[in-house]
Amino acid sequence: MPQTLVVKIGTSSLTQPETGSLALSTIASLVETLSRLCQQGHRVVLVSSGAVGVGCTRLGLTERPRTIALKQAVAAVGQGRLIRVYDDLFTALQQPIAQVLLTRGDLVRRSSYLNVERTFQELLRLGVIPIVNENDTVAVDELKFGDNDTLSALVASLVRADWLFLLTDVDRLYSADPRRDLNAQPISLVSHLDELKELQVQVGDRGSSWGTGGMTTKISAAQIATSASVRTVITEGRFPQNIERVLQGEAIGTQFEPQPKPVSARKRWIAYGLVPAGKLYLDDGAVHAIRDAGKSLLAAGIVAVEGDFESQDAIVLCDRSGHEIARGLVNYSSIELQKVRGHQSEQIESILGYPCPETVVHRDNLALSI
């Protein structure tokens, strides 16, 4: 049965670790694999890192840029080279591709989010492989995805994918870094992310010298994707043909099972697509009402307000100790909430002097944190 696949390949797999130059044999194998999958009727999206690494090589830089301006300039140099290599190889196999460069700002507004979704669906309908990367050249720091693991998970959610493959420099998830700990145990299947805590899995957040990701970001990506019912696989990027073997039922890499009760598309957009502008700290009663009873947030349950935000901005809801419990779209500005927090809903109009919504965050605009 044809399926929708999102494949993310990291800089550590695309480039030579010693020089940062492109690993052309790996890229050629990836292109052959994805082209075969399309010929079999699957819909494929490729999320590809590597623009900054390729740009560094073209410019003779020996380490990854540290300043935002230099990184953006280097990415502009590398992105053209990277997409040309992909285009040459895919064209040889008569597989059309498209370049899609995104920033988180493209997903913040609901209208633009839906427009991006429609564009992806049309490309996939046409049999095109969209090649996605963060638009490093124009992205501002507060609207960056931060890493392509997160970007790939959001894209998988956006296109309602069946599978997300995270191709990296290790063959699967381990209980510790196998390059440093000989006693590290391989993990083949994760039914729920809480299992990783029980196994005391230790993950570092260091990627390769040319990349930005690490195993921590891949687990976070798996959390986003599995909440959207996307089965997620971590496997070795040097062997892209593993994708086909996994689809055929082989137990390769680490698989994260999708959640049985997926979060709605709108709530995934709220939880992962938006950038929070502030925080609300809640009393125990409000935390219970939201987390356990599925209620909306009322002003009476707010004990503190942090940040400067307006009505309809995204905010984080926390308990008294600052632990995140949910995210949502707020119906009040931070200035208004400073005045009405802790008060009953029927008191708000007299305090502010004008009619206001009964709820601070309605349950339909609230997404629980996992």
C-alpha positions as CSV (number, residue, x, y, z in Angstrom):
1,M,0.0,0.0,0.0
2,P,1.4,3.5,-0.9
3,Q,2.5,5.5,2.1
4,T,3.7,9.0,2.9
5,L,7.3,9.1,4.1
6,V,9.4,11.9,5.4
7,V,13.2,11.2,5.4
8,K,15.6,13.4,7.2
9,I,19.3,13.1,6.6
10,G,21.8,15.0,8.8
11,T,25.0,16.8,8.0
12,S,27.0,14.0,9.6
13,S,25.7,11.5,7.0
14,L,25.9,13.9,4.0
15,T,29.5,15.0,4.5
16,Q,32.9,13.6,5.2
17,P,33.7,14.0,8.9
18,E,37.3,15.0,8.3
19,T,36.7,17.7,5.6
20,G,33.0,18.6,5.6
21,S,32.9,17.9,1.8
22,L,29.9,16.1,0.4
23,A,29.8,12.3,0.8
24,L,28.6,11.7,-2.8
25,S,28.3,7.9,-2.6
26,T,25.8,8.3,0.3
27,I,23.9,11.0,-1.5
28,A,23.7,8.8,-4.6
29,S,22.5,5.8,-2.6
30,L,19.8,8.1,-1.0
31,V,18.7,9.4,-4.3
32,E,18.4,5.9,-5.8
33,T,16.4,4.7,-2.7
34,L,14.0,7.6,-2.7
35,S,13.4,7.4,-6.5
36,R,12.6,3.7,-6.2
37,L,10.1,4.4,-3.4
38,C,8.4,7.0,-5.6
39,Q,8.2,4.5,-8.5
40,Q,6.5,2.1,-6.1
41,G,3.8,4.7,-5.5
42,H,5.0,6.1,-2.2
43,R,4.9,9.9,-1.5
44,V,8.3,11.1,-0.3
45,V,9.6,14.3,1.4
46,L,13.3,14.7,2.0
47,V,14.5,17.0,4.8
48,S,18.1,17.6,4.1
49,S,20.8,19.4,6.2
50,G,24.2,20.2,4.8
51,A,23.9,23.8,3.4
52,V,26.2,25.3,6.0
53,G,28.7,22.4,5.9
54,V,28.8,22.6,2.1
55,G,29.2,26.4,2.2
56,C,32.1,26.1,4.6
57,T,33.9,23.7,2.2
58,R,33.3,26.1,-0.7
59,L,34.7,29.0,1.2
60,G,37.6,27.1,2.8
61,L,36.3,27.5,6.4
62,T,37.7,24.9,8.8
63,E,34.9,25.1,11.4
64,R,31.2,25.9,11.6
65,P,30.4,29.6,11.8
66,R,29.6,30.9,15.3
67,T,27.9,34.2,14.4
68,I,24.4,34.3,12.9
69,A,25.4,36.7,10.1
70,L,28.3,34.5,9.0
71,K,26.2,31.3,9.2
72,Q,23.5,32.9,7.1
73,A,26.0,34.0,4.5
74,V,27.6,30.5,4.4
75,A,24.2,28.8,4.1
76,A,23.4,31.0,1.1
77,V,26.6,29.8,-0.6
78,G,26.0,26.1,0.3
79,Q,22.3,25.8,-0.4
80,G,22.7,26.4,-4.1
81,R,25.5,23.8,-4.4
82,L,23.6,21.2,-2.3
83,I,20.3,21.5,-4.4
84,R,22.3,21.3,-7.6
85,V,23.9,18.0,-6.6
86,Y,20.4,16.7,-5.7
87,D,18.9,17.9,-8.9
88,D,21.6,16.4,-11.1
89,L,21.3,13.0,-9.4
90,F,17.5,12.9,-9.3
91,T,17.3,14.1,-12.9
92,A,19.4,11.2,-14.0
93,L,16.7,8.9,-12.6
94,Q,13.9,11.1,-14.1
95,Q,12.6,12.0,-10.7
96,P,11.3,15.6,-10.3
97,I,12.2,17.5,-7.2
98,A,11.3,20.9,-5.6
99,Q,13.2,23.0,-3.2
100,V,11.2,24.2,-0.1
101,L,12.9,26.5,2.3
102,L,11.0,27.2,5.5
103,T,11.3,29.3,8.7
104,R,9.2,28.8,11.8
105,G,7.5,32.1,10.9
106,D,5.9,30.3,8.0
107,L,4.1,28.0,10.5
108,V,3.2,30.7,13.1
109,R,0.2,32.2,11.3
110,R,-2.6,29.7,10.8
111,S,-3.2,31.0,7.3
112,S,0.4,30.5,6.1
113,Y,0.6,27.1,7.9
114,L,-2.4,25.9,5.8
115,N,-0.9,27.4,2.7
116,V,2.4,25.5,3.2
117,E,0.3,22.3,3.8
118,R,-1.6,22.8,0.5
119,T,1.7,23.3,-1.4
120,F,3.2,20.1,0.0
121,Q,0.1,18.2,-0.9
122,E,0.1,19.5,-4.4
123,L,3.8,18.6,-4.9
124,L,3.2,15.1,-3.6
125,R,0.1,14.7,-5.8
126,L,2.3,15.6,-8.8
127,G,4.9,12.9,-7.9
128,V,7.5,15.5,-6.9
129,I,10.0,14.9,-4.0
130,P,10.1,18.2,-2.0
131,I,13.6,18.8,-0.6
132,V,13.2,20.8,2.6
133,N,15.6,22.8,4.6
134,E,15.4,25.7,7.1
135,N,15.9,29.0,5.3
136,D,19.0,29.9,7.3
137,T,19.7,32.8,5.1
138,V,16.7,34.9,6.4
139,A,15.6,33.1,9.6
140,V,15.9,35.2,12.7
141,D,17.0,33.5,15.9
142,E,13.6,33.6,17.7
143,L,11.8,32.1,14.7
144,K,14.3,29.3,14.0
145,F,13.5,25.6,14.2
146,G,16.9,25.1,15.8
147,D,17.6,21.8,14.0
148,N,16.3,19.8,11.1
149,D,15.2,17.0,13.4
150,T,12.5,19.3,14.7
151,L,11.8,20.6,11.2
152,S,11.3,17.1,9.9
153,A,8.9,16.1,12.6
154,L,6.8,19.2,12.0
155,V,6.8,18.5,8.3
156,A,5.8,14.9,9.0
157,S,2.9,16.2,11.1
158,L,2.0,18.8,8.4
159,V,1.8,16.2,5.5
160,R,0.2,13.6,7.8
161,A,3.0,11.1,7.1
162,D,2.9,7.4,7.9
163,W,6.7,7.3,8.6
164,L,9.5,9.6,9.7
165,F,13.0,8.3,9.1
166,L,15.8,10.1,10.9
167,L,19.0,9.1,9.2
168,T,22.0,9.8,11.5
169,D,25.6,8.6,12.2
170,V,24.6,5.8,14.6
171,D,22.6,2.7,13.7
172,R,20.0,3.1,16.4
173,L,19.3,4.5,19.9
174,Y,21.4,3.1,22.8
175,S,21.1,3.4,26.6
176,A,24.3,5.4,26.4
177,D,26.7,6.7,23.8
178,P,28.1,3.5,22.2
179,R,31.2,5.4,21.1
180,R,32.1,6.1,24.7
181,D,30.4,3.4,26.7
182,L,31.1,-0.3,25.8
183,N,28.1,-1.4,28.0
184,A,25.6,0.7,26.0
185,Q,22.6,-1.4,25.2
186,P,20.7,-1.1,21.9
187,I,17.1,-0.2,21.9
188,S,15.0,-1.6,19.1
189,L,11.4,-0.5,20.0
190,V,10.0,2.3,22.0
191,S,6.2,2.0,22.6
192,H,6.0,5.2,24.7
193,L,8.7,7.8,25.5
194,D,8.3,7.2,29.2
195,E,10.1,3.9,28.6
196,L,13.3,5.8,27.9
197,K,13.2,7.3,31.4
198,E,12.7,3.8,32.9
199,L,15.6,2.5,30.9
200,Q,17.7,5.5,32.2
201,V,18.7,6.3,28.6
202,Q,21.5,8.9,28.5
203,V,21.7,11.1,25.5
204,G,24.1,13.9,24.7
205,D,23.1,16.9,22.7
206,R,26.3,17.1,20.7
207,G,26.2,16.4,17.0
208,S,29.1,16.1,14.7
209,S,31.5,19.0,14.3
210,W,29.6,20.0,11.1
211,G,26.1,19.4,12.4
212,T,23.8,20.9,15.0
213,G,21.7,17.9,16.1
214,G,22.2,15.1,18.5
215,M,20.2,12.2,19.9
216,T,18.3,14.5,22.3
217,T,16.8,16.4,19.3
218,K,15.9,13.1,17.6
219,I,14.0,12.0,20.7
220,S,12.2,15.3,20.8
221,A,11.4,14.9,17.1
222,A,10.0,11.4,17.8
223,Q,7.8,13.0,20.5
224,I,6.3,15.5,18.0
225,A,5.9,12.9,15.2
226,T,4.4,10.1,17.3
227,S,1.9,12.5,18.8
228,A,0.7,12.9,15.2
229,S,0.5,9.1,14.7
230,V,3.7,9.1,12.6
231,R,5.9,6.0,13.2
232,T,9.4,7.2,13.7
233,V,12.7,5.4,12.9
234,I,16.3,6.2,13.8
235,T,18.8,4.4,11.6
236,E,22.2,4.8,10.0
237,G,22.4,7.5,7.3
238,R,25.3,5.8,5.4
239,F,22.9,3.0,4.4
240,P,19.7,4.7,3.0
241,Q,18.5,1.4,1.6
242,N,17.6,0.6,5.2
243,I,14.5,2.6,4.6
244,E,13.2,-0.1,2.2
245,R,14.2,-2.9,4.5
246,V,12.3,-1.3,7.4
247,L,9.2,-0.9,5.2
248,Q,9.5,-4.6,4.4
249,G,9.3,-5.4,8.1
250,E,12.9,-5.8,9.1
251,A,13.8,-4.8,12.7
252,I,16.5,-2.2,11.8
253,G,17.3,0.8,13.9
254,T,15.0,2.1,16.7
255,Q,11.3,2.4,16.0
256,F,9.0,4.7,18.0
257,E,5.4,3.6,17.9
258,P,2.8,6.2,17.1
259,Q,0.4,7.3,19.9
260,P,-2.9,5.5,19.8
261,K,-4.8,8.7,20.3
262,P,-3.3,11.3,18.0
263,V,-3.5,15.0,18.8
264,S,-5.6,17.0,16.4
265,A,-3.8,19.0,13.6
266,R,-4.8,22.3,15.1
267,K,-3.5,21.4,18.6
268,R,-0.2,20.1,17.1
269,W,0.1,23.5,15.4
270,I,-0.4,25.2,18.7
271,A,1.9,22.9,20.6
272,Y,4.8,22.8,18.1
273,G,4.3,25.3,15.3
274,L,4.0,28.5,17.4
275,V,6.6,30.4,19.4
276,P,5.3,31.2,22.9
277,A,5.4,34.9,23.9
278,G,5.0,34.4,27.6
279,K,4.1,32.1,30.5
280,L,1.3,31.8,32.9
281,Y,1.8,30.1,36.3
282,L,-1.2,28.3,37.7
283,D,-2.4,27.0,41.1
284,D,-2.9,23.3,41.7
285,G,-6.7,23.5,41.0
286,A,-6.2,25.0,37.6
287,V,-3.4,22.5,36.8
288,H,-5.8,19.6,37.7
289,A,-8.7,21.1,35.7
290,I,-6.6,21.5,32.6
291,R,-4.5,18.3,32.7
292,D,-6.9,15.8,34.2
293,A,-10.4,17.2,33.4
294,G,-9.9,18.8,30.0
295,K,-11.2,22.2,31.2
296,S,-10.4,25.7,29.9
297,L,-8.2,28.1,31.9
298,L,-10.0,30.8,34.0
299,A,-8.4,33.9,35.5
300,A,-9.0,32.6,39.0
301,G,-6.4,29.9,38.5
302,I,-3.5,32.2,37.5
303,V,-0.9,33.0,40.2
304,A,1.7,34.8,38.1
305,V,2.1,36.3,34.6
306,E,5.5,36.4,32.7
307,G,6.3,38.1,29.4
308,D,4.8,40.7,27.2
309,F,2.0,39.4,24.9
310,E,-1.2,40.3,23.2
311,S,-4.5,38.5,22.9
312,Q,-4.3,35.5,20.6
313,D,-0.6,35.1,21.1
314,A,0.8,31.6,22.1
315,I,1.7,31.2,25.7
316,V,3.0,28.4,28.0
317,L,1.0,27.2,30.9
318,C,3.1,26.1,33.9
319,D,2.5,24.8,37.4
320,R,3.8,26.8,40.4
321,S,7.3,25.3,40.1
322,G,7.5,26.2,36.4
323,H,7.0,22.8,34.9
324,E,5.2,23.1,31.6
325,I,1.8,21.4,31.4
326,A,0.3,22.9,28.2
327,R,0.5,25.6,25.5
328,G,-2.4,27.6,24.2
329,L,-3.7,30.8,22.5
330,V,-4.6,33.4,25.1
331,N,-7.7,35.6,25.0
332,Y,-6.1,38.4,27.0
333,S,-3.0,40.6,26.9
334,S,-0.3,40.3,29.6
335,I,-1.3,43.7,30.9
336,E,-4.9,42.7,31.3
337,L,-4.0,39.4,33.0
338,Q,-1.8,41.2,35.5
339,K,-5.0,43.0,36.6
340,V,-7.4,40.1,36.7
341,R,-5.3,37.1,37.7
342,G,-6.8,35.3,40.7
343,H,-10.2,36.9,40.2
344,Q,-13.5,35.2,39.4
345,S,-14.8,35.5,35.8
346,E,-17.8,37.6,36.8
347,Q,-15.5,40.2,38.3
348,I,-13.4,40.8,35.2
349,E,-15.7,43.2,33.4
350,S,-15.8,45.5,36.4
351,I,-12.0,45.4,36.9
352,L,-11.2,46.2,33.2
353,G,-14.2,48.3,32.4
354,Y,-15.3,46.4,29.3
355,P,-16.8,43.0,28.4
356,C,-14.2,40.2,28.1
357,P,-14.2,36.4,27.3
358,E,-15.0,34.1,30.2
359,T,-12.0,31.9,29.5
360,V,-8.3,33.0,29.4
361,V,-7.4,30.0,27.3
362,H,-10.3,28.0,25.9
363,R,-9.8,24.2,25.9
364,D,-10.2,24.1,22.1
365,N,-7.1,26.4,21.8
366,L,-5.1,24.4,24.4
367,A,-2.6,21.6,23.8
368,L,-1.3,19.5,26.6
369,S,2.4,19.0,26.9
370,I,3.6,15.4,26.7
